[in-house]
Amino acid sequence: MNQYPAWKYLLIVVALVVGLVYALPNLFPEDPVVQVAHDTAGEVGPEVERQVRAVLEGRGIPVKAMERGETGLMVRFSSPDAQLRAADVLRTALGDEYSVALNLAPATPGWLQALNARPMNLGLDLRGGIHFLMEVDMDAVVDNVHERYASEFRTRLREADIRYLSVERDGEGIHLRFDDAEVRDRALERLRDDYRGDLEFEAVGGSGSPRIRARVTEEQLQTQRRLALQQNITTLRNRVNELGVAEPVIQQQGERRIVVQLPGVQDTARAKEILGATATLEFRLVDEEHDPFAAAERGRAPAGSRLYRERNGNPVLLERRVMLTGDYIQDATSGIAQDTGGPAVFINLDGQGARLFSQATGDNVGRLMGVVFIETATETVREDGELVRRTTRSEEVISIARIQEQLGRRFQITGLDSSREAHNLALLLRAGALAAPMSIVEERTVGPSLGRDNIEAGFKSVVLGFVLVLVFMALYYRVFGLVADLALALNLVLLVALLSMLQATLTLPGIAGIVLTVGMAVDANVLIFERIREELRNGNSPQASIQAGYARALSTIADANITTLIAAVVLFMFGTGPIKGFAVTLSLGILVSLFTALMVTRALINLIYGRRRRLKTLAI
């Protein structure tokens, strides 16, 4: 009556063994490490390793291990304090030629890594890391919209063979000047047809100064602000993925702010450098007809051209018309140029960008082309006793080369100072450009020591709840209670294994979900055991009572757990960050507790009592 077929026992054993294996990596905490990398060369040689070891031994800083790889030297330590001391010492000893970064590295044994067994990801409150609150510069969004429309106006009017004197923009809109009112009216009719609904046009000025004033509608501006915010969030996600951060939190807060949480990241300067940078490229033809030095002396470029500076400070004139922007870049990788031996970035364009660039270079074979590197940064300065955010935009020509042939989808750019700069530029281009500059309005660093304290507090709460439940069940239900206790222990192991296999992020609310699961995990056993006792009081035999207890309590157990599971799913769908973590651990805990309560405890009871035909009493 109370016997499982062999395949059910085998299934339970396999599930428990797999759970134990994939829960094991959590017993090996991550090591604090210091990563040493060369700013220009790709590898760190053995002589640097010997120097690092000698410096640390001289300062009495214990080293757990050293590993040399393609990206540099990784030095492991046993404590965050030793890591921080070592980082300060190495920055002074190695100088500016080497970069020294803080990080955390897994300490999982190799045989577990071969099985792809990894520890759970820990959230910012448990692992430590960086919290940024970033604000998007919406004024820059409006400026970009005006700049884009102004560029489009020039192109549309040239295509329609309509002559204009100038196209200028200001904070209120775009102004187009003409030398004839009739020409202005033709341009007004053409532009109204092309931009109906997005822009408002008005003819101003008399016959002496005919002009068109164009304003972007408020509805269109709101749309562009919303799109810029969404594009920035997407770009930040791509950049964080390039940094290799596990389970980051990147979400919108209000109409212009973004919250970024990077668990495990300790190098604040590196994170700010990558996240806040706004870098892109523009490809323009060189104006070879005019003298750039004369234009620099006058401080004014000829009509149709713009004055730039090369990295060596020399002036250069580039045409206003842009051949290609970084928006069409599909992929970018850094490497070494075969012709010059210097650092280079190899660029792949998307289909539309390849067509545009192929046509532009094909029409201008033999001419010089300049590559403009554009970077926007926002800094907070104190003016008149108040903190003011100031946005600076730097544009410099990093490369000038003659177009030897028609270029297509793939090409390279050179002229970069170091391999590190090439790597960073490739990362930024690959992750996409920010639609608008952002400034960090709030920055918090959660140290690993605080995270360790949170883990210890959470661990104590789980152990306390676990022990109290164990004692109660053992005293109240005797042998059946001990079986439930064993199932509860296996429940925790399987829950940790599932969180590790799914690479879910554990936070303090997640630990609260585990504590709640510990209490709820025995609910099903309580319902089953009470049903068995009721059957015994009704005069049924022990074997029949066991059978009836598990069979008749099933519907009640399903009702209770399904309703809680629905609540957990709703929390996950509509909650944010910490609420999602609580919902994940709660829902997984419910599913695991059903397995342990209905199958594991039944298997153990069957092994203890199932073969005893003349059973007269139960220890319940």
N, C-alpha and C positions, 0 to 999 in steps of 0.2 A: 504493500500500500504506500509506504513512505520510502520509496527508492527512486533515485534519478537514473536515467540511462547513462552509459559511460561517456557519451559525447557531451552531455551537460557538464559533468565533472571536468572533462578535458577543456571545455570552453572557459570555465571559471578559472582553472589553473593558468591557461594561456593569458587571459585578461590580467590576472594578478601578477604574473611574471613580467609581462610587458609594462604594466604600471610601475612595478618596482624599478625596472631598468631606466625608464624615462623620468622617474622621480629622483633618481640618484644624483644627477648633475647639480641639483639644488643644495647638496651637501658640500659643494666646492665653490665657495664665494669667489667673486672676481678679485683679481689682484690690482692694486694701484700701480700704475706704470708711468714712466717718463719716456717719451718718444723723442729721439734725437735724429734730425734730418738735415742734410746739406741744402743750402739755399739754391745752389746751382747744379751740383752733381746729383745723380740719382741715387748713388750708393754711399754708405758710410763704411770706410775701410777698417781693417783690423787695428791699425795704429790709433784710430779714434776710440775704438773699443777699449784698448789698453789705457789710453789717456783717461777715459771716463772712469774705468775701474780704479785707477791710481788716485784720481781726485776724490772719489767717494770714500775709498779706504783711508785716505789721508784725513778726511773730515770725520771719520768714525761713523759713517752712515751705512748700515748693513744692507746688502743687496741680496735679494732672493734668487734672481736669475737674470741672465742677459741673453737676448736673442737678436741676431742680425739678419735682416731681410732686405727685400728690394726697396722698400720705402724708408729704410733707415735702421737705427738701433733702438730696441725696446728693452728698458731696464725695469724689472719687476721688484716691488718692495712688499714688505709684510704689513705695513700700516700707512695710512694717508699722511701722518706726520713726517715719516721718513721720505715719502714721495715729495712733499712740499719743500722740505729742506734740500733734497737732492736737486730739485728743479732750480732753486735759487742759486745753489753752488755751481751747477753746470752752465747756467746762463752767463755767469761771470767768467768761468774758466774757458768756455768755448768761443765766446765773443759773438759778433753779429753774423759771422759766416755760417753759423748753424742755428736752426730753430729748435727750441725745446718746448714740448707741449705735454700737458697732463692728460691722462686718459685712464680708462679701466679696461682690463683684458681678462677674458675668461680663463679659468684654471681647471677646466674639465679635463679628465684623463683622456688620452688619445683613443683608447678602445671605445669610450662612450661617444667621442666625436665621430668615430668611424660609423657608428649607428645613427648619426644625426641627432643624438640626444643632447639637448641644450637646456640650461636652466631657464626659469621664467624671466621674462623682462620685468624689471622693477620700475615703478613710476618715479616721478621727480621727488616725491616726499619720502621714498624709501632708499633710492639709489643716490640721491644728490644730483645736481645738475644746474641748469640755467633757465631762468624765467624772464622772458622779454615781453613788454607791452609796447607795440610799435604803432605809430600813427602815420597814415598816408597823407602826403601833402596834396590836398585837393586843389589848391591854387595852381600847382604844377600840372594837374590834370586838365584844367581849363586852358592853360597856356599851350599844352600839347595839342588840344583840340583846335585851338586857333591857328597854331603853326601848321597842322595838317591841312586844314581847309585853305590856308593861304597858299600852300604849295600846290594844292589841287586847282585853285583858281588860276594860278599862272599857267599850269599845264592845259587846262580847258580853254583858256583864252588864246593860247598859242595855237592849239589845234583848230580853233574856229577862226584863226587869222584876224583876231581882234587886238589892236595895238593898245597898250596901257602904259602909263608912265611909272607907276609903282603900286605895289601891294604891301601894305603895312598893317601890323596888328598892335593892339594895345589891350588894356585890361577889360575894355568894354566890347571889343569886337574887332572886325577887320575893315580897313579902309582901302578902297581902290581909286586911284587917281587917273584921269584921262585928259587928253588935250582937246577933246571935242565932245559936245553934248550928245550928238547923234551916235557916236561910237559908244558912249556910256550907255545909252538906251539899248543898243544892240547887246551889249554885254549884260545888262540887267535882265533882259528877256531870256538870254541863254542860261544865266545862272539860276534864275527863278525856276526854269523848267527842270534843271538838273538837281536842284536841292530843295524841291518843294516839300514842306513839312518839317525839315530839319533846321533851316535857316530863315531868318527874316531879313529882307532886303529893303533898302530905302535909298532913293536918289536924292542927293543933297548938292548944294552949291549951284551957282548960276552958270552962265556961259563962260565966265572967266576961270572957274575952278570946278569943273564937273567931277563929282565923286559918287561912289556907291559905298554905303555903310551896311555891313552885314553883321547880324547878331545871331548867335546860336540860341535856339529856344531853350527855355528853362527845363522843359521835359527832356530834351536831348542831352543837356548838361547832366541832369540827374542820372540818365541812363549811362553816360560815359563815366561818371564817378563810380556807379555801381559796378560796371564792367572792369574798371581799373582796380577796384578793391578785390574782385574775384580773381583777376589775372595775377595780382600780387600774391594772393594766397596760394594759387597754383604754382607760381614761380618759387615761393618759399618752400613748398613741399618738395619740389624738384631739387632745390639746393640742399635741403636737409637730407634727402635721400643720397645725394652725392657725398655728404659728410659721413654717411653710414650710421646715423643715429637710429636706435631701435625704438619703435612706437613713440614718435614725437606727437605733441599736441599742437595743432595749428588751426585756430578757429577765429571767426569774426567776432568782434565785440563792438556793438554800436554801428554807426554808419561810416566810421573812418579808422577804426582801430583793429589790430590783429594781435591775438595772444599766441606766443610761441614758447613752448616748453620743450627743453632738450635734456631728457634724462641721461645721466652718465657723462655729459660733456663738462669738462672742467676748464678747458682753454677758452676763456671768455673772449679774449682778443681775436682769436681765430674765428669763433662763431660770429662775432660782430662784423668782422671783415667780409665774410662770405654772405651773411644774411642781408646786411645793410647796403652792400655795394650795388650800384646801378650802372652796369657796364654794357655797352653795345658798340657796334662798328658801323661806319658809313663809308661807302666807296664812292669817290668823286674824281672826276677828271681834273688834271692840273691845267690851270690857265697859263699857257706858255707864251702868250702874246704880250703880256705886261710884265713889268719888273716888280717882283715882290718886295725888294729892298726899298724902292721908291714909294710903294704903297705903304710900307711900314713907317717910313719917315713922315708921310702925310697923315698917317693914322686913318686912312680911308681906302677901301678897296674899290676897283673899277666896277661899273655896273655889270651885274651878272656873275660876280665873283665874291668870294669871302676870303679874308686874311686869316691864316692859321700859322702856328709855330711848329717846327719839327722839335724832336727831343734835344737836339743840340742847340736850340734857340734860334735857328735860322728861320726867317719868314718864308712862307710859301702861299701862293694864290691857288685856290681851288674853285671850280665852278659851283654855283649855288645848286644846280640840278644834281640830285642824288641818284647815282646809278643803282645802288642796292643798299638796303639797311639790314641790320642784324635780325630783323623779324623773320627773314626767310631762312635762317640757319637751322638746319635740322639736327646736325651733330657736329661736335668739335672735339678734337683730341690734340694733346700736346706731344711734341717729339723733337727730333733733331733734323734740321734741313740738310739734305744731302749735298746741295751745292755750296752752302756757306759754312756748314758745321755748327751753326748757332741754333738757339732755341726757336721753335716754330710752332704754329697752331695750324692743324690740318682741318679744313672746313668742308662739310657736305651741305649742300643746299637742298631745299625741297623742290618739287616739280615746278611750281610757279617761279620761285627764285632762280632756278637754273635757266628757265626760258628768258627771263628778264636780263639776267647777267650775260647769258650767251649772246643775246641781241645787242646789248650795250657794248660789250667788248668787241664783238664782231664788227660793229660800225666804227670802231675807234682803234683798230690795230695800228700800232706805231706811235700812239700817243702815251703820255705819262698818266698814271693813275695813282692817286693817293688813298691810303687807308687811314681813316680818322678814328681814333680811340676816344670814346666819350664816356666819362665817368661822373656821376652825380653823387655828392655826399652831403649829409645834413649834420650840422654840429650845433651844440647849444653853447652860446656865449653870453657873457654878462654885459649888458649895456644900461647905463644910468641906474645901476643897482638892481636891474631886473634881468631874469634869464630869458633870452630870446633865441629861437631856433632859426638858424641861417642856412640856406641851401646854396651850395657852391657847385658849379658845373665846369668841369675841365675838359677841354677838347685839344688833343694834340695829334699830329700826324706821325704815326709810328713806322710808316713804310711808304716809299715812293718807288714805283717800278714801271718800266715801259711795257705796254701790252704787246707781247710778241705774237700772240695768236688768240683765236677765239677761245675764251674760257667757258667751261661747262659746270657740271654739278660739283666737282671736287677740285679744290685748289689749296694753296698754303699761303700764310702771311708770315713775314719775318720782321726783324727790327726790334725784338723784345730784349729786355735787359738780362733776364735769367730764366732758367727752366722753371723756377717757382712761379714767376710772373706768367709764363706761358701756361702752366698748369692751372693757375687761378682764372686766367682769361678763358681758357677752354671750358672750365667748370661753369663759369657764369654764362657763357654763350650757349652751352649745352642745356643748362637749366632754364634758359630764357631770360629776357630782360624784364625788369620791373616796369610796370606801366607808369608808375610815378614814384618819386623818391619817398623814403620813409625815415622817420626818426624814432629813436628809442626813448620813450617817455618814462619807462619804468624798467628797472633791471634788478633782479634778485638772483643770488647764487646760493643754492642749498648745498652745504658741504656734506661729504660722505659720512662724517661723524654724526651729524644730525639724522641722516638717513639710517645709520646703524642703530641709533637710539630708538627710532620709530620701529625698526624691524624687531628689536628686542622687546619693546612694549607690546607690539602685535603678537609676537611669539608667546609671551607670557599670558596674554589674554586667551589665545587659542588653547594653551596647555591647561590653564585654570578651568575653562569651560569643559575641556575634554575630560579632565580628572573628575570633576564633580559629576558629570554624566556617567562615567565609568563606575564610580562608587555607588551612585543611586541604583543603577541597573543591576549591579552585582548583588547588592543587598536585597533588593525588592524581588528580583526574578530568578535568583540563584543561578543554576546552570544555564538556563535560557538567557539570563542577563549577561553572563560571561560570553556566550555566543554573540549577543548583540554588541558587547564591547569589542570583541575581535573584529566584527564586521565594521564597527565605527572606525577602528584604526585603519582598516583596509580602505574605508571610504575616504579618509584623509589622503592616503597614499595615492589612490586613483585620481582624486581631485587635483592634487599637485601635478601628477603626471599629465593629465589632460591640459592643464594650464600651460605646462612646459611644451607639450607637443604642438599646441595651437599658437605658441609664442604670444600668449595674451600678456597684457601688462598688469602687474599686481600693484595696487596702491593701498593706502590705509583704508578707504572704504571697501576695497576688495577683501582685506583681512576681516573687516566687520562682516562681510558676506560669508566668509569661511566660519567665523564664530557662530553666526546664525545657523549655518548649515550643520554644525556640530550638534546643536540642540535639536534641529529638525530631523536629523538623520535617524534618530531613534524613535521618532513619532510612529513610523510605520511598524516598527517592532512592537511598540507598546500596544497598538491596535491589534496586531496579530496575537500577542501573548494574552491580552485580556479576553480575546475571543476564544482562545484555547481554554482558559480558566472557566469561562462561561460554559463551554461544552462539557468540561469535566464536572461542573456543578449540576448539569442536567443529566448526569449519569452515563455519558458516552465513555467508551473505552479510550485509553490514552492515544492509541494509534489513530482512531477515528477523530479524536479531538484535534490532533495535530493537523490531520488532513482538512478538517472543516475550518480550523482557525485560519489557515493560509488561504483557503478557497473563498471563504465568506467575507474576509476583511479586505479582499482585493479591491472591490468597488469603492469602499470608503477611502482606502489609501489613494486610489486613482483620483477621486474627486478632490481630496485635500491637496494633493501635489500639483494637479493640473491647474487649479485656480491660482496657486502661488506661482507656478511657471508662467501663466498668462501675465500676472503682475510684473514678473521679472522681464518678460519680453517687452511690455509697454514701457518700463523704465529704460530699457536699452534703446528703444526706438526714439523716445522723446527726450531722454536725458542727455547730459553732456559730461565729458571727461570723467570725474570721479563717480558720478551716478552710473555711467556705463560700466565701470569697473565693478561696482557693487552688483549690478544686474548680471554680469557675466559669471562671477563666482557663485552667485545665488542659483542661477539656472543650471549651471554645470553641477553644482552640489546636489540639486534636486534629482537630476538624472542619475548621478552616481549613487545616491542614497537609495533610489528605487532598485537599482541593480543589487546592491549589497543587502538590502533588507529583504527582498523577495527571492533572490537566487542564492546568494552566499550563505545567509543564515539558514535557509531551507536545506541547502546541501550539508551544512554542518550538523543540523538536527537529524537529518536522515542518517548520517554516518554514526551519530551517537545512539539514536533510538530506533532507527528504521529496521534493523535486523533482529530486534528483540521481540519475538512473537508473544511471549507471555509477560509483557510489560504491564505492571499493575499501577504504578504511580509515576508522576513526572515531577522533576525538581523545578517547579515554577510557582 
